[in-house]
Amino acid sequence: MKTTKITYWISSAIVAVMMTFSAYAYLTVPAIKDNFTQIGFPSFFRIELAMAKMLGAVLLLLPVAARIKEWVYAGFAITFISAFISHSAAGDPVSAKVGPVVFMAILIVSYLSYHKMLAVKNVPLMQ
């Protein structure tokens, strides 16, 4: 159980820090604003996505109901898959596509360790 908790906290912290950094960059780096526009996304989507990433990062680390945590995992998974698709469709280099794949893998580790902890505690998913 101790190894599972350590795995959960490290993987979750990595995802939360990355999402927070990403959200901050979305709001402050002009080049990222230009990238969103170049791909065809409206400016409000960049701001909306930044806010969602910040909220998700907080909820991933807080002790919230399992149902809420599931939505956070689903939202981040959709974000990583969408980022990979967007970078691929935009013709970005492989280096831009690797990040979402790596963070998706880390998210999966967090998700699996979270469920392992729930199973040990015998906590139902639908609270």
Chimera marker file (.cmm) of the C-alpha trace (Angstrom):
<marker_set name="trace">
<marker id="1" x="0.000" y="0.000" z="0.000" r="1" g="1" b="0" radius="0.5"/>
<marker id="2" x="2.844" y="2.408" z="0.770" r="1" g="1" b="0" radius="0.5"/>
<marker id="3" x="4.338" y="1.966" z="-2.708" r="1" g="1" b="0" radius="0.5"/>
<marker id="4" x="0.921" y="2.544" z="-4.254" r="1" g="1" b="0" radius="0.5"/>
<marker id="5" x="0.464" y="5.782" z="-2.316" r="1" g="1" b="0" radius="0.5"/>
<marker id="6" x="3.910" y="7.029" z="-3.299" r="1" g="1" b="0" radius="0.5"/>
<marker id="7" x="3.238" y="6.137" z="-6.931" r="1" g="1" b="0" radius="0.5"/>
<marker id="8" x="-0.122" y="7.901" z="-6.809" r="1" g="1" b="0" radius="0.5"/>
<marker id="9" x="1.237" y="11.090" z="-5.247" r="1" g="1" b="0" radius="0.5"/>
<marker id="10" x="4.277" y="11.360" z="-7.502" r="1" g="1" b="0" radius="0.5"/>
<marker id="11" x="2.370" y="10.685" z="-10.721" r="1" g="1" b="0" radius="0.5"/>
<marker id="12" x="-0.527" y="12.933" z="-9.692" r="1" g="1" b="0" radius="0.5"/>
<marker id="13" x="1.835" y="15.746" z="-8.688" r="1" g="1" b="0" radius="0.5"/>
<marker id="14" x="3.652" y="15.534" z="-12.030" r="1" g="1" b="0" radius="0.5"/>
<marker id="15" x="0.369" y="15.805" z="-13.929" r="1" g="1" b="0" radius="0.5"/>
<marker id="16" x="-0.900" y="18.627" z="-11.692" r="1" g="1" b="0" radius="0.5"/>
<marker id="17" x="2.320" y="20.637" z="-12.036" r="1" g="1" b="0" radius="0.5"/>
<marker id="18" x="2.361" y="20.147" z="-15.799" r="1" g="1" b="0" radius="0.5"/>
<marker id="19" x="-1.281" y="21.205" z="-16.110" r="1" g="1" b="0" radius="0.5"/>
<marker id="20" x="-0.689" y="24.275" z="-13.934" r="1" g="1" b="0" radius="0.5"/>
<marker id="21" x="2.392" y="25.268" z="-15.925" r="1" g="1" b="0" radius="0.5"/>
<marker id="22" x="0.512" y="24.703" z="-19.173" r="1" g="1" b="0" radius="0.5"/>
<marker id="23" x="-2.435" y="26.808" z="-17.990" r="1" g="1" b="0" radius="0.5"/>
<marker id="24" x="-0.115" y="29.616" z="-16.924" r="1" g="1" b="0" radius="0.5"/>
<marker id="25" x="1.615" y="29.519" z="-20.313" r="1" g="1" b="0" radius="0.5"/>
<marker id="26" x="-1.748" y="29.598" z="-22.122" r="1" g="1" b="0" radius="0.5"/>
<marker id="27" x="-2.576" y="32.842" z="-20.327" r="1" g="1" b="0" radius="0.5"/>
<marker id="28" x="0.806" y="34.595" z="-20.474" r="1" g="1" b="0" radius="0.5"/>
<marker id="29" x="2.866" y="33.467" z="-23.482" r="1" g="1" b="0" radius="0.5"/>
<marker id="30" x="1.999" y="35.336" z="-26.715" r="1" g="1" b="0" radius="0.5"/>
<marker id="31" x="3.460" y="32.567" z="-28.906" r="1" g="1" b="0" radius="0.5"/>
<marker id="32" x="0.989" y="30.057" z="-27.469" r="1" g="1" b="0" radius="0.5"/>
<marker id="33" x="-1.872" y="32.454" z="-28.162" r="1" g="1" b="0" radius="0.5"/>
<marker id="34" x="-0.649" y="32.659" z="-31.753" r="1" g="1" b="0" radius="0.5"/>
<marker id="35" x="-0.402" y="28.849" z="-31.962" r="1" g="1" b="0" radius="0.5"/>
<marker id="36" x="-4.024" y="28.469" z="-30.891" r="1" g="1" b="0" radius="0.5"/>
<marker id="37" x="-5.107" y="31.023" z="-33.499" r="1" g="1" b="0" radius="0.5"/>
<marker id="38" x="-2.958" y="29.404" z="-36.188" r="1" g="1" b="0" radius="0.5"/>
<marker id="39" x="-4.583" y="26.006" z="-35.575" r="1" g="1" b="0" radius="0.5"/>
<marker id="40" x="-8.008" y="27.643" z="-35.806" r="1" g="1" b="0" radius="0.5"/>
<marker id="41" x="-9.113" y="27.669" z="-32.171" r="1" g="1" b="0" radius="0.5"/>
<marker id="42" x="-10.852" y="30.817" z="-30.897" r="1" g="1" b="0" radius="0.5"/>
<marker id="43" x="-9.069" y="32.817" z="-28.205" r="1" g="1" b="0" radius="0.5"/>
<marker id="44" x="-11.770" y="32.118" z="-25.618" r="1" g="1" b="0" radius="0.5"/>
<marker id="45" x="-11.064" y="28.377" z="-25.915" r="1" g="1" b="0" radius="0.5"/>
<marker id="46" x="-7.454" y="28.917" z="-24.819" r="1" g="1" b="0" radius="0.5"/>
<marker id="47" x="-8.647" y="30.782" z="-21.722" r="1" g="1" b="0" radius="0.5"/>
<marker id="48" x="-11.383" y="28.241" z="-21.008" r="1" g="1" b="0" radius="0.5"/>
<marker id="49" x="-8.887" y="25.379" z="-21.333" r="1" g="1" b="0" radius="0.5"/>
<marker id="50" x="-6.419" y="27.134" z="-19.015" r="1" g="1" b="0" radius="0.5"/>
<marker id="51" x="-9.099" y="27.558" z="-16.337" r="1" g="1" b="0" radius="0.5"/>
<marker id="52" x="-10.204" y="23.929" z="-16.681" r="1" g="1" b="0" radius="0.5"/>
<marker id="53" x="-6.596" y="22.736" z="-16.365" r="1" g="1" b="0" radius="0.5"/>
<marker id="54" x="-6.073" y="24.765" z="-13.188" r="1" g="1" b="0" radius="0.5"/>
<marker id="55" x="-9.290" y="23.470" z="-11.639" r="1" g="1" b="0" radius="0.5"/>
<marker id="56" x="-8.435" y="19.897" z="-12.633" r="1" g="1" b="0" radius="0.5"/>
<marker id="57" x="-4.934" y="20.179" z="-11.166" r="1" g="1" b="0" radius="0.5"/>
<marker id="58" x="-6.369" y="21.269" z="-7.821" r="1" g="1" b="0" radius="0.5"/>
<marker id="59" x="-9.072" y="18.588" z="-7.800" r="1" g="1" b="0" radius="0.5"/>
<marker id="60" x="-6.569" y="15.884" z="-8.744" r="1" g="1" b="0" radius="0.5"/>
<marker id="61" x="-4.618" y="16.580" z="-5.549" r="1" g="1" b="0" radius="0.5"/>
<marker id="62" x="-7.490" y="17.276" z="-3.155" r="1" g="1" b="0" radius="0.5"/>
<marker id="63" x="-9.354" y="14.502" z="-1.316" r="1" g="1" b="0" radius="0.5"/>
<marker id="64" x="-12.610" y="14.816" z="-3.248" r="1" g="1" b="0" radius="0.5"/>
<marker id="65" x="-15.359" y="12.288" z="-3.959" r="1" g="1" b="0" radius="0.5"/>
<marker id="66" x="-14.356" y="9.456" z="-6.269" r="1" g="1" b="0" radius="0.5"/>
<marker id="67" x="-16.940" y="10.526" z="-8.848" r="1" g="1" b="0" radius="0.5"/>
<marker id="68" x="-15.366" y="13.992" z="-9.106" r="1" g="1" b="0" radius="0.5"/>
<marker id="69" x="-11.899" y="12.482" z="-9.361" r="1" g="1" b="0" radius="0.5"/>
<marker id="70" x="-13.147" y="10.279" z="-12.231" r="1" g="1" b="0" radius="0.5"/>
<marker id="71" x="-14.292" y="13.393" z="-14.109" r="1" g="1" b="0" radius="0.5"/>
<marker id="72" x="-10.875" y="14.975" z="-13.576" r="1" g="1" b="0" radius="0.5"/>
<marker id="73" x="-9.148" y="11.914" z="-15.010" r="1" g="1" b="0" radius="0.5"/>
<marker id="74" x="-11.557" y="11.848" z="-17.960" r="1" g="1" b="0" radius="0.5"/>
<marker id="75" x="-11.032" y="15.555" z="-18.631" r="1" g="1" b="0" radius="0.5"/>
<marker id="76" x="-7.260" y="15.263" z="-18.580" r="1" g="1" b="0" radius="0.5"/>
<marker id="77" x="-7.361" y="12.173" z="-20.796" r="1" g="1" b="0" radius="0.5"/>
<marker id="78" x="-9.489" y="14.043" z="-23.339" r="1" g="1" b="0" radius="0.5"/>
<marker id="79" x="-7.091" y="16.996" z="-23.116" r="1" g="1" b="0" radius="0.5"/>
<marker id="80" x="-4.019" y="14.852" z="-23.796" r="1" g="1" b="0" radius="0.5"/>
<marker id="81" x="-5.666" y="12.966" z="-26.647" r="1" g="1" b="0" radius="0.5"/>
<marker id="82" x="-6.914" y="16.234" z="-28.166" r="1" g="1" b="0" radius="0.5"/>
<marker id="83" x="-3.471" y="17.831" z="-27.821" r="1" g="1" b="0" radius="0.5"/>
<marker id="84" x="-1.891" y="14.914" z="-29.667" r="1" g="1" b="0" radius="0.5"/>
<marker id="85" x="-4.505" y="15.117" z="-32.433" r="1" g="1" b="0" radius="0.5"/>
<marker id="86" x="-4.167" y="18.915" z="-32.709" r="1" g="1" b="0" radius="0.5"/>
<marker id="87" x="-0.380" y="18.776" z="-32.955" r="1" g="1" b="0" radius="0.5"/>
<marker id="88" x="-0.617" y="16.001" z="-35.529" r="1" g="1" b="0" radius="0.5"/>
<marker id="89" x="-3.223" y="17.830" z="-37.628" r="1" g="1" b="0" radius="0.5"/>
<marker id="90" x="-1.167" y="21.044" z="-37.492" r="1" g="1" b="0" radius="0.5"/>
<marker id="91" x="1.863" y="19.206" z="-38.845" r="1" g="1" b="0" radius="0.5"/>
<marker id="92" x="3.935" y="19.922" z="-35.752" r="1" g="1" b="0" radius="0.5"/>
<marker id="93" x="7.185" y="17.994" z="-35.286" r="1" g="1" b="0" radius="0.5"/>
<marker id="94" x="7.293" y="14.737" z="-33.348" r="1" g="1" b="0" radius="0.5"/>
<marker id="95" x="8.760" y="16.586" z="-30.354" r="1" g="1" b="0" radius="0.5"/>
<marker id="96" x="5.422" y="18.435" z="-29.941" r="1" g="1" b="0" radius="0.5"/>
<marker id="97" x="3.462" y="15.177" z="-30.086" r="1" g="1" b="0" radius="0.5"/>
<marker id="98" x="5.573" y="13.308" z="-27.505" r="1" g="1" b="0" radius="0.5"/>
<marker id="99" x="4.524" y="15.472" z="-24.541" r="1" g="1" b="0" radius="0.5"/>
<marker id="100" x="0.831" y="14.572" z="-24.598" r="1" g="1" b="0" radius="0.5"/>
<marker id="101" x="1.674" y="10.875" z="-24.968" r="1" g="1" b="0" radius="0.5"/>
<marker id="102" x="4.123" y="10.938" z="-22.048" r="1" g="1" b="0" radius="0.5"/>
<marker id="103" x="1.709" y="12.804" z="-19.786" r="1" g="1" b="0" radius="0.5"/>
<marker id="104" x="-1.116" y="10.456" z="-20.783" r="1" g="1" b="0" radius="0.5"/>
<marker id="105" x="1.064" y="7.559" z="-19.626" r="1" g="1" b="0" radius="0.5"/>
<marker id="106" x="1.746" y="9.322" z="-16.312" r="1" g="1" b="0" radius="0.5"/>
<marker id="107" x="-1.982" y="10.036" z="-15.955" r="1" g="1" b="0" radius="0.5"/>
<marker id="108" x="-2.719" y="6.338" z="-16.466" r="1" g="1" b="0" radius="0.5"/>
<marker id="109" x="-0.228" y="5.459" z="-13.703" r="1" g="1" b="0" radius="0.5"/>
<marker id="110" x="-1.970" y="7.942" z="-11.396" r="1" g="1" b="0" radius="0.5"/>
<marker id="111" x="-5.393" y="6.563" z="-12.330" r="1" g="1" b="0" radius="0.5"/>
<marker id="112" x="-4.434" y="2.936" z="-11.775" r="1" g="1" b="0" radius="0.5"/>
<marker id="113" x="-2.743" y="3.650" z="-8.443" r="1" g="1" b="0" radius="0.5"/>
<marker id="114" x="-5.758" y="5.720" z="-7.340" r="1" g="1" b="0" radius="0.5"/>
<marker id="115" x="-8.074" y="2.797" z="-8.075" r="1" g="1" b="0" radius="0.5"/>
<marker id="116" x="-5.739" y="0.402" z="-6.319" r="1" g="1" b="0" radius="0.5"/>
<marker id="117" x="-5.915" y="2.591" z="-3.196" r="1" g="1" b="0" radius="0.5"/>
<marker id="118" x="-9.722" y="2.720" z="-3.448" r="1" g="1" b="0" radius="0.5"/>
<marker id="119" x="-9.890" y="-1.063" z="-3.721" r="1" g="1" b="0" radius="0.5"/>
<marker id="120" x="-7.736" y="-1.523" z="-0.621" r="1" g="1" b="0" radius="0.5"/>
<marker id="121" x="-9.923" y="0.917" z="1.330" r="1" g="1" b="0" radius="0.5"/>
<marker id="122" x="-13.028" y="-0.746" z="-0.124" r="1" g="1" b="0" radius="0.5"/>
<marker id="123" x="-14.396" y="2.625" z="-1.244" r="1" g="1" b="0" radius="0.5"/>
<marker id="124" x="-17.199" y="2.482" z="-3.805" r="1" g="1" b="0" radius="0.5"/>
<marker id="125" x="-16.584" y="4.530" z="-6.938" r="1" g="1" b="0" radius="0.5"/>
<marker id="126" x="-20.033" y="6.100" z="-6.888" r="1" g="1" b="0" radius="0.5"/>
<marker id="127" x="-20.133" y="8.144" z="-3.702" r="1" g="1" b="0" radius="0.5"/>
<link id1="1" id2="2" r="1" g="1" b="0" radius="0.2"/>
<link id1="2" id2="3" r="1" g="1" b="0" radius="0.2"/>
<link id1="3" id2="4" r="1" g="1" b="0" radius="0.2"/>
<link id1="4" id2="5" r="1" g="1" b="0" radius="0.2"/>
<link id1="5" id2="6" r="1" g="1" b="0" radius="0.2"/>
<link id1="6" id2="7" r="1" g="1" b="0" radius="0.2"/>
<link id1="7" id2="8" r="1" g="1" b="0" radius="0.2"/>
<link id1="8" id2="9" r="1" g="1" b="0" radius="0.2"/>
<link id1="9" id2="10" r="1" g="1" b="0" radius="0.2"/>
<link id1="10" id2="11" r="1" g="1" b="0" radius="0.2"/>
<link id1="11" id2="12" r="1" g="1" b="0" radius="0.2"/>
<link id1="12" id2="13" r="1" g="1" b="0" radius="0.2"/>
<link id1="13" id2="14" r="1" g="1" b="0" radius="0.2"/>
<link id1="14" id2="15" r="1" g="1" b="0" radius="0.2"/>
<link id1="15" id2="16" r="1" g="1" b="0" radius="0.2"/>
<link id1="16" id2="17" r="1" g="1" b="0" radius="0.2"/>
<link id1="17" id2="18" r="1" g="1" b="0" radius="0.2"/>
<link id1="18" id2="19" r="1" g="1" b="0" radius="0.2"/>
<link id1="19" id2="20" r="1" g="1" b="0" radius="0.2"/>
<link id1="20" id2="21" r="1" g="1" b="0" radius="0.2"/>
<link id1="21" id2="22" r="1" g="1" b="0" radius="0.2"/>
<link id1="22" id2="23" r="1" g="1" b="0" radius="0.2"/>
<link id1="23" id2="24" r="1" g="1" b="0" radius="0.2"/>
<link id1="24" id2="25" r="1" g="1" b="0" radius="0.2"/>
<link id1="25" id2="26" r="1" g="1" b="0" radius="0.2"/>
<link id1="26" id2="27" r="1" g="1" b="0" radius="0.2"/>
<link id1="27" id2="28" r="1" g="1" b="0" radius="0.2"/>
<link id1="28" id2="29" r="1" g="1" b="0" radius="0.2"/>
<link id1="29" id2="30" r="1" g="1" b="0" radius="0.2"/>
<link id1="30" id2="31" r="1" g="1" b="0" radius="0.2"/>
<link id1="31" id2="32" r="1" g="1" b="0" radius="0.2"/>
<link id1="32" id2="33" r="1" g="1" b="0" radius="0.2"/>
<link id1="33" id2="34" r="1" g="1" b="0" radius="0.2"/>
<link id1="34" id2="35" r="1" g="1" b="0" radius="0.2"/>
<link id1="35" id2="36" r="1" g="1" b="0" radius="0.2"/>
<link id1="36" id2="37" r="1" g="1" b="0" radius="0.2"/>
<link id1="37" id2="38" r="1" g="1" b="0" radius="0.2"/>
<link id1="38" id2="39" r="1" g="1" b="0" radius="0.2"/>
<link id1="39" id2="40" r="1" g="1" b="0" radius="0.2"/>
<link id1="40" id2="41" r="1" g="1" b="0" radius="0.2"/>
<link id1="41" id2="42" r="1" g="1" b="0" radius="0.2"/>
<link id1="42" id2="43" r="1" g="1" b="0" radius="0.2"/>
<link id1="43" id2="44" r="1" g="1" b="0" radius="0.2"/>
<link id1="44" id2="45" r="1" g="1" b="0" radius="0.2"/>
<link id1="45" id2="46" r="1" g="1" b="0" radius="0.2"/>
<link id1="46" id2="47" r="1" g="1" b="0" radius="0.2"/>
<link id1="47" id2="48" r="1" g="1" b="0" radius="0.2"/>
<link id1="48" id2="49" r="1" g="1" b="0" radius="0.2"/>
<link id1="49" id2="50" r="1" g="1" b="0" radius="0.2"/>
<link id1="50" id2="51" r="1" g="1" b="0" radius="0.2"/>
<link id1="51" id2="52" r="1" g="1" b="0" radius="0.2"/>
<link id1="52" id2="53" r="1" g="1" b="0" radius="0.2"/>
<link id1="53" id2="54" r="1" g="1" b="0" radius="0.2"/>
<link id1="54" id2="55" r="1" g="1" b="0" radius="0.2"/>
<link id1="55" id2="56" r="1" g="1" b="0" radius="0.2"/>
<link id1="56" id2="57" r="1" g="1" b="0" radius="0.2"/>
<link id1="57" id2="58" r="1" g="1" b="0" radius="0.2"/>
<link id1="58" id2="59" r="1" g="1" b="0" radius="0.2"/>
<link id1="59" id2="60" r="1" g="1" b="0" radius="0.2"/>
<link id1="60" id2="61" r="1" g="1" b="0" radius="0.2"/>
<link id1="61" id2="62" r="1" g="1" b="0" radius="0.2"/>
<link id1="62" id2="63" r="1" g="1" b="0" radius="0.2"/>
<link id1="63" id2="64" r="1" g="1" b="0" radius="0.2"/>
<link id1="64" id2="65" r="1" g="1" b="0" radius="0.2"/>
<link id1="65" id2="66" r="1" g="1" b="0" radius="0.2"/>
<link id1="66" id2="67" r="1" g="1" b="0" radius="0.2"/>
<link id1="67" id2="68" r="1" g="1" b="0" radius="0.2"/>
<link id1="68" id2="69" r="1" g="1" b="0" radius="0.2"/>
<link id1="69" id2="70" r="1" g="1" b="0" radius="0.2"/>
<link id1="70" id2="71" r="1" g="1" b="0" radius="0.2"/>
<link id1="71" id2="72" r="1" g="1" b="0" radius="0.2"/>
<link id1="72" id2="73" r="1" g="1" b="0" radius="0.2"/>
<link id1="73" id2="74" r="1" g="1" b="0" radius="0.2"/>
<link id1="74" id2="75" r="1" g="1" b="0" radius="0.2"/>
<link id1="75" id2="76" r="1" g="1" b="0" radius="0.2"/>
<link id1="76" id2="77" r="1" g="1" b="0" radius="0.2"/>
<link id1="77" id2="78" r="1" g="1" b="0" radius="0.2"/>
<link id1="78" id2="79" r="1" g="1" b="0" radius="0.2"/>
<link id1="79" id2="80" r="1" g="1" b="0" radius="0.2"/>
<link id1="80" id2="81" r="1" g="1" b="0" radius="0.2"/>
<link id1="81" id2="82" r="1" g="1" b="0" radius="0.2"/>
<link id1="82" id2="83" r="1" g="1" b="0" radius="0.2"/>
<link id1="83" id2="84" r="1" g="1" b="0" radius="0.2"/>
<link id1="84" id2="85" r="1" g="1" b="0" radius="0.2"/>
<link id1="85" id2="86" r="1" g="1" b="0" radius="0.2"/>
<link id1="86" id2="87" r="1" g="1" b="0" radius="0.2"/>
<link id1="87" id2="88" r="1" g="1" b="0" radius="0.2"/>
<link id1="88" id2="89" r="1" g="1" b="0" radius="0.2"/>
<link id1="89" id2="90" r="1" g="1" b="0" radius="0.2"/>
<link id1="90" id2="91" r="1" g="1" b="0" radius="0.2"/>
<link id1="91" id2="92" r="1" g="1" b="0" radius="0.2"/>
<link id1="92" id2="93" r="1" g="1" b="0" radius="0.2"/>
<link id1="93" id2="94" r="1" g="1" b="0" radius="0.2"/>
<link id1="94" id2="95" r="1" g="1" b="0" radius="0.2"/>
<link id1="95" id2="96" r="1" g="1" b="0" radius="0.2"/>
<link id1="96" id2="97" r="1" g="1" b="0" radius="0.2"/>
<link id1="97" id2="98" r="1" g="1" b="0" radius="0.2"/>
<link id1="98" id2="99" r="1" g="1" b="0" radius="0.2"/>
<link id1="99" id2="100" r="1" g="1" b="0" radius="0.2"/>
<link id1="100" id2="101" r="1" g="1" b="0" radius="0.2"/>
<link id1="101" id2="102" r="1" g="1" b="0" radius="0.2"/>
<link id1="102" id2="103" r="1" g="1" b="0" radius="0.2"/>
<link id1="103" id2="104" r="1" g="1" b="0" radius="0.2"/>
<link id1="104" id2="105" r="1" g="1" b="0" radius="0.2"/>
<link id1="105" id2="106" r="1" g="1" b="0" radius="0.2"/>
<link id1="106" id2="107" r="1" g="1" b="0" radius="0.2"/>
<link id1="107" id2="108" r="1" g="1" b="0" radius="0.2"/>
<link id1="108" id2="109" r="1" g="1" b="0" radius="0.2"/>
<link id1="109" id2="110" r="1" g="1" b="0" radius="0.2"/>
<link id1="110" id2="111" r="1" g="1" b="0" radius="0.2"/>
<link id1="111" id2="112" r="1" g="1" b="0" radius="0.2"/>
<link id1="112" id2="113" r="1" g="1" b="0" radius="0.2"/>
<link id1="113" id2="114" r="1" g="1" b="0" radius="0.2"/>
<link id1="114" id2="115" r="1" g="1" b="0" radius="0.2"/>
<link id1="115" id2="116" r="1" g="1" b="0" radius="0.2"/>
<link id1="116" id2="117" r="1" g="1" b="0" radius="0.2"/>
<link id1="117" id2="118" r="1" g="1" b="0" radius="0.2"/>
<link id1="118" id2="119" r="1" g="1" b="0" radius="0.2"/>
<link id1="119" id2="120" r="1" g="1" b="0" radius="0.2"/>
<link id1="120" id2="121" r="1" g="1" b="0" radius="0.2"/>
<link id1="121" id2="122" r="1" g="1" b="0" radius="0.2"/>
<link id1="122" id2="123" r="1" g="1" b="0" radius="0.2"/>
<link id1="123" id2="124" r="1" g="1" b="0" radius="0.2"/>
<link id1="124" id2="125" r="1" g="1" b="0" radius="0.2"/>
<link id1="125" id2="126" r="1" g="1" b="0" radius="0.2"/>
<link id1="126" id2="127" r="1" g="1" b="0" radius="0.2"/>
</marker_set>
